[in-house]
Amino acid sequence: MIYKTFTCLLLASMASHTAGAQGYPFSQRGSVSQSVAYTEISVAYGRPVARGRALFGALVPWDTVWHPGADSATRLRVNHDIVVEGKTLKAGEYSLWLIPHQTAPWALIFSSAAHTFHKPYPGERFEVLRVDVSPEQVSPVESLTISFPRVIRDEADLRIHWGTTAVTARIKAPFQPRS
């Protein structure tokens, strides 16, 4: 009898501790992948939720490196070289970072430090590519969203959208298999 009581108390204690400690994450994981011509592009990221907060210029300060996502840094993987905003990005895996500016184009950074947490920024020594992207005001989304809203032949747009702000990077995928 004592053994059964002890076992029941132990299980109840473990269940309540596990439920309270784990809970649901504030930011869910998301991913998107897209074929662009003969190139596979995939993005894995955490999806922070706005929850009524002021985002850019507040939660995400101006002129400061920010990773678009939550928890682990957002990762982009490409299986062939691509061209982003007119600049070559070699095949591989990268973390994505942004520098939002209030009155100027934003910087989109591809870092070779692919497997890292969202803070601190790994630093310029790991930067592989930095391009300018222009923010635009769009319809609001509650959870950060990364998508490919336009894909035509060997071109695509990579869009990062949160709240009422989005930035879009133009991508070309020139790889062609040999006949």
Rosetta constraint file for C-alpha pairs under 8 A:
AtomPair CA 1 CA 5 HARMONIC 6.27 0.50
AtomPair CA 2 CA 6 HARMONIC 6.04 0.50
AtomPair CA 3 CA 7 HARMONIC 6.10 0.50
AtomPair CA 4 CA 8 HARMONIC 6.15 0.50
AtomPair CA 5 CA 9 HARMONIC 6.18 0.50
AtomPair CA 6 CA 10 HARMONIC 6.03 0.50
AtomPair CA 7 CA 11 HARMONIC 6.13 0.50
AtomPair CA 8 CA 12 HARMONIC 6.08 0.50
AtomPair CA 9 CA 13 HARMONIC 6.01 0.50
AtomPair CA 10 CA 14 HARMONIC 6.16 0.50
AtomPair CA 11 CA 15 HARMONIC 6.08 0.50
AtomPair CA 12 CA 16 HARMONIC 6.25 0.50
AtomPair CA 13 CA 17 HARMONIC 6.07 0.50
AtomPair CA 14 CA 18 HARMONIC 5.94 0.50
AtomPair CA 15 CA 19 HARMONIC 6.09 0.50
AtomPair CA 16 CA 20 HARMONIC 6.08 0.50
AtomPair CA 17 CA 21 HARMONIC 5.91 0.50
AtomPair CA 18 CA 22 HARMONIC 5.80 0.50
AtomPair CA 19 CA 23 HARMONIC 5.55 0.50
AtomPair CA 26 CA 48 HARMONIC 7.17 0.50
AtomPair CA 26 CA 49 HARMONIC 7.48 0.50
AtomPair CA 27 CA 46 HARMONIC 6.00 0.50
AtomPair CA 27 CA 47 HARMONIC 5.14 0.50
AtomPair CA 27 CA 48 HARMONIC 4.71 0.50
AtomPair CA 27 CA 49 HARMONIC 6.47 0.50
AtomPair CA 27 CA 70 HARMONIC 6.52 0.50
AtomPair CA 28 CA 46 HARMONIC 5.77 0.50
AtomPair CA 28 CA 47 HARMONIC 5.40 0.50
AtomPair CA 28 CA 48 HARMONIC 7.24 0.50
AtomPair CA 29 CA 44 HARMONIC 7.45 0.50
AtomPair CA 29 CA 45 HARMONIC 5.80 0.50
AtomPair CA 29 CA 46 HARMONIC 4.41 0.50
AtomPair CA 29 CA 47 HARMONIC 5.92 0.50
AtomPair CA 30 CA 44 HARMONIC 5.93 0.50
AtomPair CA 30 CA 45 HARMONIC 5.37 0.50
AtomPair CA 30 CA 46 HARMONIC 5.93 0.50
AtomPair CA 30 CA 47 HARMONIC 6.42 0.50
AtomPair CA 31 CA 42 HARMONIC 7.27 0.50
AtomPair CA 31 CA 43 HARMONIC 5.44 0.50
AtomPair CA 31 CA 44 HARMONIC 4.32 0.50
AtomPair CA 31 CA 45 HARMONIC 6.09 0.50
AtomPair CA 32 CA 42 HARMONIC 5.71 0.50
AtomPair CA 32 CA 43 HARMONIC 5.34 0.50
AtomPair CA 32 CA 44 HARMONIC 6.72 0.50
AtomPair CA 32 CA 146 HARMONIC 7.24 0.50
AtomPair CA 32 CA 147 HARMONIC 6.66 0.50
AtomPair CA 33 CA 40 HARMONIC 7.07 0.50
AtomPair CA 33 CA 41 HARMONIC 5.51 0.50
AtomPair CA 33 CA 42 HARMONIC 3.98 0.50
AtomPair CA 33 CA 43 HARMONIC 6.18 0.50
AtomPair CA 34 CA 40 HARMONIC 5.88 0.50
AtomPair CA 34 CA 41 HARMONIC 5.29 0.50
AtomPair CA 34 CA 42 HARMONIC 6.33 0.50
AtomPair CA 34 CA 148 HARMONIC 7.21 0.50
AtomPair CA 35 CA 39 HARMONIC 5.61 0.50
AtomPair CA 35 CA 40 HARMONIC 4.61 0.50
AtomPair CA 35 CA 41 HARMONIC 6.29 0.50
AtomPair CA 36 CA 40 HARMONIC 6.39 0.50
AtomPair CA 36 CA 41 HARMONIC 7.44 0.50
AtomPair CA 36 CA 151 HARMONIC 6.85 0.50
AtomPair CA 36 CA 152 HARMONIC 7.78 0.50
AtomPair CA 36 CA 153 HARMONIC 6.74 0.50
AtomPair CA 36 CA 154 HARMONIC 5.42 0.50
AtomPair CA 36 CA 155 HARMONIC 6.47 0.50
AtomPair CA 36 CA 156 HARMONIC 6.76 0.50
AtomPair CA 36 CA 172 HARMONIC 8.00 0.50
AtomPair CA 36 CA 173 HARMONIC 6.18 0.50
AtomPair CA 37 CA 153 HARMONIC 5.72 0.50
AtomPair CA 37 CA 154 HARMONIC 4.74 0.50
AtomPair CA 37 CA 155 HARMONIC 7.77 0.50
AtomPair CA 37 CA 173 HARMONIC 6.48 0.50
AtomPair CA 37 CA 174 HARMONIC 7.81 0.50
AtomPair CA 37 CA 175 HARMONIC 7.71 0.50
AtomPair CA 38 CA 154 HARMONIC 8.00 0.50
AtomPair CA 38 CA 173 HARMONIC 7.46 0.50
AtomPair CA 38 CA 175 HARMONIC 6.32 0.50
AtomPair CA 38 CA 176 HARMONIC 6.47 0.50
AtomPair CA 38 CA 177 HARMONIC 7.60 0.50
AtomPair CA 39 CA 78 HARMONIC 6.96 0.50
AtomPair CA 39 CA 79 HARMONIC 6.10 0.50
AtomPair CA 39 CA 80 HARMONIC 5.72 0.50
AtomPair CA 39 CA 173 HARMONIC 6.30 0.50
AtomPair CA 39 CA 175 HARMONIC 6.89 0.50
AtomPair CA 40 CA 77 HARMONIC 7.96 0.50
AtomPair CA 40 CA 78 HARMONIC 5.72 0.50
AtomPair CA 40 CA 79 HARMONIC 5.79 0.50
AtomPair CA 40 CA 80 HARMONIC 7.52 0.50
AtomPair CA 41 CA 76 HARMONIC 7.09 0.50
AtomPair CA 41 CA 77 HARMONIC 5.73 0.50
AtomPair CA 41 CA 78 HARMONIC 4.66 0.50
AtomPair CA 41 CA 79 HARMONIC 7.06 0.50
AtomPair CA 42 CA 76 HARMONIC 5.63 0.50
AtomPair CA 42 CA 77 HARMONIC 5.23 0.50
AtomPair CA 42 CA 78 HARMONIC 6.65 0.50
AtomPair CA 43 CA 74 HARMONIC 7.06 0.50
AtomPair CA 43 CA 75 HARMONIC 5.54 0.50
AtomPair CA 43 CA 76 HARMONIC 4.44 0.50
AtomPair CA 43 CA 77 HARMONIC 6.44 0.50
AtomPair CA 43 CA 146 HARMONIC 7.85 0.50
AtomPair CA 44 CA 74 HARMONIC 5.82 0.50
AtomPair CA 44 CA 75 HARMONIC 5.31 0.50
AtomPair CA 44 CA 76 HARMONIC 6.69 0.50
AtomPair CA 45 CA 69 HARMONIC 5.73 0.50
AtomPair CA 45 CA 70 HARMONIC 7.09 0.50
AtomPair CA 45 CA 72 HARMONIC 7.35 0.50
AtomPair CA 45 CA 73 HARMONIC 6.89 0.50
AtomPair CA 45 CA 74 HARMONIC 4.44 0.50
AtomPair CA 45 CA 75 HARMONIC 6.50 0.50
AtomPair CA 46 CA 69 HARMONIC 4.74 0.50
AtomPair CA 46 CA 70 HARMONIC 4.45 0.50
AtomPair CA 46 CA 71 HARMONIC 6.29 0.50
AtomPair CA 46 CA 72 HARMONIC 7.05 0.50
AtomPair CA 46 CA 73 HARMONIC 7.84 0.50
AtomPair CA 46 CA 74 HARMONIC 6.93 0.50
AtomPair CA 47 CA 69 HARMONIC 5.50 0.50
AtomPair CA 47 CA 70 HARMONIC 6.03 0.50
AtomPair CA 47 CA 143 HARMONIC 5.65 0.50
AtomPair CA 47 CA 144 HARMONIC 4.99 0.50
AtomPair CA 47 CA 145 HARMONIC 6.87 0.50
AtomPair CA 48 CA 69 HARMONIC 6.05 0.50
AtomPair CA 48 CA 70 HARMONIC 5.58 0.50
AtomPair CA 48 CA 143 HARMONIC 5.60 0.50
AtomPair CA 48 CA 144 HARMONIC 5.71 0.50
AtomPair CA 49 CA 142 HARMONIC 5.60 0.50
AtomPair CA 49 CA 143 HARMONIC 4.36 0.50
AtomPair CA 49 CA 144 HARMONIC 6.57 0.50
AtomPair CA 50 CA 54 HARMONIC 7.68 0.50
AtomPair CA 50 CA 55 HARMONIC 7.15 0.50
AtomPair CA 50 CA 142 HARMONIC 5.36 0.50
AtomPair CA 50 CA 143 HARMONIC 6.30 0.50
AtomPair CA 50 CA 144 HARMONIC 7.98 0.50
AtomPair CA 50 CA 162 HARMONIC 7.76 0.50
AtomPair CA 50 CA 163 HARMONIC 6.71 0.50
AtomPair CA 51 CA 142 HARMONIC 7.14 0.50
AtomPair CA 53 CA 59 HARMONIC 7.38 0.50
AtomPair CA 54 CA 58 HARMONIC 5.79 0.50
AtomPair CA 54 CA 59 HARMONIC 6.31 0.50
AtomPair CA 55 CA 59 HARMONIC 4.91 0.50
AtomPair CA 55 CA 60 HARMONIC 5.72 0.50
AtomPair CA 55 CA 163 HARMONIC 7.15 0.50
AtomPair CA 56 CA 60 HARMONIC 4.87 0.50
AtomPair CA 56 CA 61 HARMONIC 6.21 0.50
AtomPair CA 56 CA 62 HARMONIC 6.91 0.50
AtomPair CA 56 CA 100 HARMONIC 7.51 0.50
AtomPair CA 57 CA 61 HARMONIC 4.55 0.50
AtomPair CA 57 CA 62 HARMONIC 5.06 0.50
AtomPair CA 57 CA 102 HARMONIC 7.29 0.50
AtomPair CA 58 CA 62 HARMONIC 7.86 0.50
AtomPair CA 60 CA 64 HARMONIC 7.91 0.50
AtomPair CA 60 CA 66 HARMONIC 7.00 0.50
AtomPair CA 61 CA 100 HARMONIC 7.60 0.50
AtomPair CA 62 CA 99 HARMONIC 7.34 0.50
AtomPair CA 62 CA 100 HARMONIC 5.38 0.50
AtomPair CA 62 CA 101 HARMONIC 5.15 0.50
AtomPair CA 62 CA 102 HARMONIC 6.18 0.50
AtomPair CA 63 CA 99 HARMONIC 5.73 0.50
AtomPair CA 63 CA 100 HARMONIC 5.65 0.50
AtomPair CA 63 CA 101 HARMONIC 5.25 0.50
AtomPair CA 63 CA 102 HARMONIC 7.86 0.50
AtomPair CA 64 CA 99 HARMONIC 5.48 0.50
AtomPair CA 64 CA 100 HARMONIC 6.86 0.50
AtomPair CA 65 CA 97 HARMONIC 6.61 0.50
AtomPair CA 65 CA 98 HARMONIC 5.74 0.50
AtomPair CA 65 CA 99 HARMONIC 4.64 0.50
AtomPair CA 65 CA 100 HARMONIC 7.56 0.50
AtomPair CA 65 CA 121 HARMONIC 7.06 0.50
AtomPair CA 66 CA 97 HARMONIC 5.67 0.50
AtomPair CA 66 CA 98 HARMONIC 5.21 0.50
AtomPair CA 66 CA 99 HARMONIC 5.98 0.50
AtomPair CA 66 CA 100 HARMONIC 7.77 0.50
AtomPair CA 66 CA 121 HARMONIC 7.85 0.50
AtomPair CA 67 CA 73 HARMONIC 6.34 0.50
AtomPair CA 67 CA 74 HARMONIC 6.95 0.50
AtomPair CA 67 CA 96 HARMONIC 6.31 0.50
AtomPair CA 67 CA 97 HARMONIC 4.36 0.50
AtomPair CA 67 CA 98 HARMONIC 5.93 0.50
AtomPair CA 67 CA 118 HARMONIC 6.00 0.50
AtomPair CA 68 CA 73 HARMONIC 7.75 0.50
AtomPair CA 68 CA 74 HARMONIC 6.63 0.50
AtomPair CA 68 CA 96 HARMONIC 7.03 0.50
AtomPair CA 68 CA 97 HARMONIC 6.23 0.50
AtomPair CA 68 CA 98 HARMONIC 6.72 0.50
AtomPair CA 68 CA 144 HARMONIC 7.80 0.50
AtomPair CA 68 CA 160 HARMONIC 7.59 0.50
AtomPair CA 69 CA 73 HARMONIC 6.72 0.50
AtomPair CA 69 CA 74 HARMONIC 5.99 0.50
AtomPair CA 69 CA 118 HARMONIC 7.84 0.50
AtomPair CA 69 CA 144 HARMONIC 6.90 0.50
AtomPair CA 70 CA 74 HARMONIC 7.82 0.50
AtomPair CA 70 CA 118 HARMONIC 6.76 0.50
AtomPair CA 71 CA 117 HARMONIC 6.13 0.50
AtomPair CA 71 CA 118 HARMONIC 5.66 0.50
AtomPair CA 72 CA 115 HARMONIC 7.59 0.50
AtomPair CA 72 CA 116 HARMONIC 6.10 0.50
AtomPair CA 72 CA 117 HARMONIC 4.23 0.50
AtomPair CA 72 CA 118 HARMONIC 5.28 0.50
AtomPair CA 73 CA 95 HARMONIC 5.97 0.50
AtomPair CA 73 CA 96 HARMONIC 7.04 0.50
AtomPair CA 73 CA 114 HARMONIC 7.53 0.50
AtomPair CA 73 CA 115 HARMONIC 7.09 0.50
AtomPair CA 73 CA 116 HARMONIC 5.72 0.50
AtomPair CA 73 CA 117 HARMONIC 5.11 0.50
AtomPair CA 73 CA 118 HARMONIC 4.52 0.50
AtomPair CA 74 CA 95 HARMONIC 5.40 0.50
AtomPair CA 74 CA 96 HARMONIC 5.54 0.50
AtomPair CA 74 CA 97 HARMONIC 7.90 0.50
AtomPair CA 74 CA 118 HARMONIC 7.92 0.50
AtomPair CA 75 CA 93 HARMONIC 6.78 0.50
AtomPair CA 75 CA 94 HARMONIC 5.51 0.50
AtomPair CA 75 CA 95 HARMONIC 4.43 0.50
AtomPair CA 75 CA 96 HARMONIC 6.20 0.50
AtomPair CA 75 CA 114 HARMONIC 6.10 0.50
AtomPair CA 75 CA 115 HARMONIC 7.57 0.50
AtomPair CA 76 CA 93 HARMONIC 5.66 0.50
AtomPair CA 76 CA 94 HARMONIC 5.27 0.50
AtomPair CA 76 CA 95 HARMONIC 6.16 0.50
AtomPair CA 76 CA 96 HARMONIC 6.98 0.50
AtomPair CA 77 CA 91 HARMONIC 7.54 0.50
AtomPair CA 77 CA 92 HARMONIC 5.67 0.50
AtomPair CA 77 CA 93 HARMONIC 4.28 0.50
AtomPair CA 77 CA 94 HARMONIC 6.40 0.50
AtomPair CA 78 CA 82 HARMONIC 7.73 0.50
AtomPair CA 78 CA 91 HARMONIC 5.14 0.50
AtomPair CA 78 CA 92 HARMONIC 5.46 0.50
AtomPair CA 78 CA 93 HARMONIC 6.55 0.50
AtomPair CA 79 CA 91 HARMONIC 5.11 0.50
AtomPair CA 79 CA 92 HARMONIC 6.31 0.50
AtomPair CA 80 CA 90 HARMONIC 6.87 0.50
AtomPair CA 80 CA 91 HARMONIC 4.49 0.50
AtomPair CA 80 CA 92 HARMONIC 7.67 0.50
AtomPair CA 80 CA 173 HARMONIC 7.81 0.50
AtomPair CA 80 CA 175 HARMONIC 6.58 0.50
AtomPair CA 81 CA 88 HARMONIC 6.93 0.50
AtomPair CA 81 CA 89 HARMONIC 5.68 0.50
AtomPair CA 81 CA 90 HARMONIC 4.34 0.50
AtomPair CA 81 CA 91 HARMONIC 4.48 0.50
AtomPair CA 81 CA 173 HARMONIC 7.07 0.50
AtomPair CA 81 CA 174 HARMONIC 7.66 0.50
AtomPair CA 81 CA 175 HARMONIC 7.04 0.50
AtomPair CA 82 CA 88 HARMONIC 5.85 0.50
AtomPair CA 82 CA 89 HARMONIC 5.32 0.50
AtomPair CA 82 CA 90 HARMONIC 6.52 0.50
AtomPair CA 82 CA 91 HARMONIC 7.22 0.50
AtomPair CA 82 CA 171 HARMONIC 6.79 0.50
AtomPair CA 82 CA 172 HARMONIC 5.79 0.50
AtomPair CA 82 CA 173 HARMONIC 4.79 0.50
AtomPair CA 82 CA 174 HARMONIC 6.63 0.50
AtomPair CA 82 CA 175 HARMONIC 7.79 0.50
AtomPair CA 83 CA 87 HARMONIC 5.13 0.50
AtomPair CA 83 CA 88 HARMONIC 4.35 0.50
AtomPair CA 83 CA 89 HARMONIC 5.81 0.50
AtomPair CA 83 CA 171 HARMONIC 5.54 0.50
AtomPair CA 83 CA 172 HARMONIC 5.01 0.50
AtomPair CA 83 CA 173 HARMONIC 6.45 0.50
AtomPair CA 83 CA 174 HARMONIC 7.80 0.50
AtomPair CA 84 CA 88 HARMONIC 6.27 0.50
AtomPair CA 84 CA 89 HARMONIC 6.77 0.50
AtomPair CA 84 CA 131 HARMONIC 7.56 0.50
AtomPair CA 84 CA 169 HARMONIC 6.60 0.50
AtomPair CA 84 CA 170 HARMONIC 5.79 0.50
AtomPair CA 84 CA 171 HARMONIC 4.64 0.50
AtomPair CA 84 CA 172 HARMONIC 6.63 0.50
AtomPair CA 85 CA 131 HARMONIC 6.55 0.50
AtomPair CA 85 CA 132 HARMONIC 7.72 0.50
AtomPair CA 85 CA 169 HARMONIC 6.27 0.50
AtomPair CA 85 CA 170 HARMONIC 5.29 0.50
AtomPair CA 85 CA 171 HARMONIC 6.38 0.50
AtomPair CA 87 CA 129 HARMONIC 7.76 0.50
AtomPair CA 87 CA 131 HARMONIC 7.79 0.50
AtomPair CA 89 CA 128 HARMONIC 7.58 0.50
AtomPair CA 89 CA 129 HARMONIC 6.82 0.50
AtomPair CA 93 CA 112 HARMONIC 7.01 0.50
AtomPair CA 93 CA 114 HARMONIC 5.98 0.50
AtomPair CA 94 CA 110 HARMONIC 5.77 0.50
AtomPair CA 94 CA 111 HARMONIC 5.23 0.50
AtomPair CA 94 CA 112 HARMONIC 5.00 0.50
AtomPair CA 94 CA 113 HARMONIC 6.40 0.50
AtomPair CA 94 CA 114 HARMONIC 4.40 0.50
AtomPair CA 95 CA 110 HARMONIC 5.81 0.50
AtomPair CA 95 CA 111 HARMONIC 5.13 0.50
AtomPair CA 95 CA 112 HARMONIC 6.64 0.50
AtomPair CA 95 CA 113 HARMONIC 6.20 0.50
AtomPair CA 95 CA 114 HARMONIC 4.43 0.50
AtomPair CA 95 CA 115 HARMONIC 7.17 0.50
AtomPair CA 95 CA 116 HARMONIC 7.73 0.50
AtomPair CA 96 CA 108 HARMONIC 7.20 0.50
AtomPair CA 96 CA 109 HARMONIC 5.75 0.50
AtomPair CA 96 CA 110 HARMONIC 5.03 0.50
AtomPair CA 96 CA 111 HARMONIC 6.43 0.50
AtomPair CA 97 CA 108 HARMONIC 5.91 0.50
AtomPair CA 97 CA 109 HARMONIC 4.94 0.50
AtomPair CA 97 CA 110 HARMONIC 6.58 0.50
AtomPair CA 97 CA 111 HARMONIC 7.66 0.50
AtomPair CA 98 CA 106 HARMONIC 6.81 0.50
AtomPair CA 98 CA 107 HARMONIC 5.48 0.50
AtomPair CA 98 CA 108 HARMONIC 4.68 0.50
AtomPair CA 98 CA 109 HARMONIC 5.99 0.50
AtomPair CA 99 CA 106 HARMONIC 5.52 0.50
AtomPair CA 99 CA 107 HARMONIC 5.00 0.50
AtomPair CA 99 CA 108 HARMONIC 6.74 0.50
AtomPair CA 100 CA 105 HARMONIC 7.63 0.50
AtomPair CA 100 CA 106 HARMONIC 4.81 0.50
AtomPair CA 100 CA 107 HARMONIC 6.83 0.50
AtomPair CA 101 CA 105 HARMONIC 6.46 0.50
AtomPair CA 101 CA 106 HARMONIC 5.57 0.50
AtomPair CA 104 CA 134 HARMONIC 7.68 0.50
AtomPair CA 105 CA 132 HARMONIC 5.77 0.50
AtomPair CA 105 CA 133 HARMONIC 5.52 0.50
AtomPair CA 105 CA 134 HARMONIC 4.66 0.50
AtomPair CA 105 CA 135 HARMONIC 6.75 0.50
AtomPair CA 106 CA 132 HARMONIC 5.55 0.50
AtomPair CA 106 CA 133 HARMONIC 5.24 0.50
AtomPair CA 106 CA 134 HARMONIC 5.94 0.50
AtomPair CA 106 CA 135 HARMONIC 6.90 0.50
AtomPair CA 107 CA 130 HARMONIC 6.37 0.50
AtomPair CA 107 CA 131 HARMONIC 5.63 0.50
AtomPair CA 107 CA 132 HARMONIC 4.71 0.50
AtomPair CA 107 CA 133 HARMONIC 6.19 0.50
AtomPair CA 108 CA 130 HARMONIC 5.62 0.50
AtomPair CA 108 CA 131 HARMONIC 5.33 0.50
AtomPair CA 108 CA 132 HARMONIC 6.13 0.50
AtomPair CA 108 CA 133 HARMONIC 6.63 0.50
AtomPair CA 109 CA 127 HARMONIC 6.78 0.50
AtomPair CA 109 CA 128 HARMONIC 7.68 0.50
AtomPair CA 109 CA 129 HARMONIC 5.83 0.50
AtomPair CA 109 CA 130 HARMONIC 4.48 0.50
AtomPair CA 109 CA 131 HARMONIC 6.66 0.50
AtomPair CA 110 CA 127 HARMONIC 5.96 0.50
AtomPair CA 110 CA 128 HARMONIC 5.67 0.50
AtomPair CA 110 CA 129 HARMONIC 5.17 0.50
AtomPair CA 110 CA 130 HARMONIC 6.40 0.50
AtomPair CA 111 CA 122 HARMONIC 7.95 0.50
AtomPair CA 111 CA 126 HARMONIC 5.29 0.50
AtomPair CA 111 CA 127 HARMONIC 4.38 0.50
AtomPair CA 111 CA 128 HARMONIC 5.46 0.50
AtomPair CA 111 CA 129 HARMONIC 7.16 0.50
AtomPair CA 112 CA 126 HARMONIC 5.29 0.50
AtomPair CA 112 CA 127 HARMONIC 6.30 0.50
AtomPair CA 112 CA 128 HARMONIC 6.25 0.50
AtomPair CA 113 CA 122 HARMONIC 6.67 0.50
AtomPair CA 113 CA 126 HARMONIC 6.11 0.50
AtomPair CA 116 CA 122 HARMONIC 7.88 0.50
AtomPair CA 122 CA 126 HARMONIC 6.72 0.50
AtomPair CA 123 CA 127 HARMONIC 7.19 0.50
AtomPair CA 133 CA 167 HARMONIC 6.07 0.50
AtomPair CA 133 CA 168 HARMONIC 6.31 0.50
AtomPair CA 133 CA 169 HARMONIC 6.17 0.50
AtomPair CA 134 CA 167 HARMONIC 5.82 0.50
AtomPair CA 134 CA 168 HARMONIC 7.15 0.50
AtomPair CA 135 CA 165 HARMONIC 6.40 0.50
AtomPair CA 135 CA 166 HARMONIC 5.55 0.50
AtomPair CA 135 CA 167 HARMONIC 4.66 0.50
AtomPair CA 135 CA 168 HARMONIC 7.59 0.50
AtomPair CA 136 CA 165 HARMONIC 5.68 0.50
AtomPair CA 136 CA 166 HARMONIC 5.44 0.50
AtomPair CA 136 CA 167 HARMONIC 6.39 0.50
AtomPair CA 137 CA 164 HARMONIC 5.47 0.50
AtomPair CA 137 CA 165 HARMONIC 4.87 0.50
AtomPair CA 137 CA 166 HARMONIC 6.57 0.50
AtomPair CA 138 CA 164 HARMONIC 5.07 0.50
AtomPair CA 138 CA 165 HARMONIC 5.87 0.50
AtomPair CA 138 CA 166 HARMONIC 6.69 0.50
AtomPair CA 139 CA 163 HARMONIC 7.83 0.50
AtomPair CA 139 CA 164 HARMONIC 5.54 0.50
AtomPair CA 140 CA 162 HARMONIC 7.08 0.50
AtomPair CA 140 CA 163 HARMONIC 4.74 0.50
AtomPair CA 140 CA 164 HARMONIC 4.28 0.50
AtomPair CA 140 CA 165 HARMONIC 7.52 0.50
AtomPair CA 141 CA 145 HARMONIC 7.64 0.50
AtomPair CA 141 CA 161 HARMONIC 7.29 0.50
AtomPair CA 141 CA 162 HARMONIC 5.77 0.50
AtomPair CA 141 CA 163 HARMONIC 4.99 0.50
AtomPair CA 141 CA 164 HARMONIC 6.74 0.50
AtomPair CA 142 CA 162 HARMONIC 6.79 0.50
AtomPair CA 142 CA 163 HARMONIC 5.86 0.50
AtomPair CA 143 CA 162 HARMONIC 6.40 0.50
AtomPair CA 143 CA 163 HARMONIC 7.55 0.50
AtomPair CA 144 CA 160 HARMONIC 7.37 0.50
AtomPair CA 144 CA 161 HARMONIC 5.79 0.50
AtomPair CA 144 CA 162 HARMONIC 4.49 0.50
AtomPair CA 144 CA 163 HARMONIC 7.41 0.50
AtomPair CA 145 CA 159 HARMONIC 7.92 0.50
AtomPair CA 145 CA 160 HARMONIC 5.94 0.50
AtomPair CA 145 CA 161 HARMONIC 5.18 0.50
AtomPair CA 145 CA 162 HARMONIC 6.35 0.50
AtomPair CA 146 CA 158 HARMONIC 7.19 0.50
AtomPair CA 146 CA 159 HARMONIC 5.55 0.50
AtomPair CA 146 CA 160 HARMONIC 4.62 0.50
AtomPair CA 146 CA 161 HARMONIC 6.32 0.50
AtomPair CA 147 CA 158 HARMONIC 5.90 0.50
AtomPair CA 147 CA 159 HARMONIC 5.27 0.50
AtomPair CA 147 CA 160 HARMONIC 6.79 0.50
AtomPair CA 148 CA 156 HARMONIC 6.56 0.50
AtomPair CA 148 CA 157 HARMONIC 5.39 0.50
AtomPair CA 148 CA 158 HARMONIC 4.85 0.50
AtomPair CA 148 CA 159 HARMONIC 6.08 0.50
AtomPair CA 149 CA 156 HARMONIC 7.76 0.50
AtomPair CA 149 CA 157 HARMONIC 6.28 0.50
AtomPair CA 149 CA 158 HARMONIC 7.22 0.50
AtomPair CA 149 CA 159 HARMONIC 7.10 0.50
AtomPair CA 150 CA 156 HARMONIC 5.35 0.50
AtomPair CA 150 CA 157 HARMONIC 5.34 0.50
AtomPair CA 151 CA 155 HARMONIC 5.80 0.50
AtomPair CA 151 CA 156 HARMONIC 4.24 0.50
AtomPair CA 151 CA 157 HARMONIC 6.68 0.50
AtomPair CA 152 CA 156 HARMONIC 6.26 0.50
AtomPair CA 154 CA 172 HARMONIC 5.70 0.50
AtomPair CA 154 CA 173 HARMONIC 5.11 0.50
AtomPair CA 154 CA 174 HARMONIC 6.48 0.50
AtomPair CA 155 CA 170 HARMONIC 7.43 0.50
AtomPair CA 155 CA 171 HARMONIC 5.60 0.50
AtomPair CA 155 CA 172 HARMONIC 4.48 0.50
AtomPair CA 155 CA 173 HARMONIC 6.19 0.50
AtomPair CA 156 CA 170 HARMONIC 6.12 0.50
AtomPair CA 156 CA 171 HARMONIC 5.15 0.50
AtomPair CA 156 CA 172 HARMONIC 6.51 0.50
AtomPair CA 157 CA 168 HARMONIC 6.17 0.50
AtomPair CA 157 CA 169 HARMONIC 5.64 0.50
AtomPair CA 157 CA 170 HARMONIC 4.73 0.50
AtomPair CA 157 CA 171 HARMONIC 5.89 0.50
AtomPair CA 158 CA 168 HARMONIC 5.51 0.50
AtomPair CA 158 CA 169 HARMONIC 5.18 0.50
AtomPair CA 158 CA 170 HARMONIC 6.51 0.50
AtomPair CA 158 CA 171 HARMONIC 7.16 0.50
AtomPair CA 159 CA 166 HARMONIC 6.64 0.50
AtomPair CA 159 CA 167 HARMONIC 5.71 0.50
AtomPair CA 159 CA 168 HARMONIC 4.35 0.50
AtomPair CA 159 CA 169 HARMONIC 6.49 0.50
AtomPair CA 160 CA 166 HARMONIC 5.50 0.50
AtomPair CA 160 CA 167 HARMONIC 5.45 0.50
AtomPair CA 160 CA 168 HARMONIC 6.46 0.50
AtomPair CA 161 CA 165 HARMONIC 5.83 0.50
AtomPair CA 161 CA 166 HARMONIC 4.12 0.50
AtomPair CA 161 CA 167 HARMONIC 6.60 0.50
AtomPair CA 162 CA 166 HARMONIC 6.39 0.50
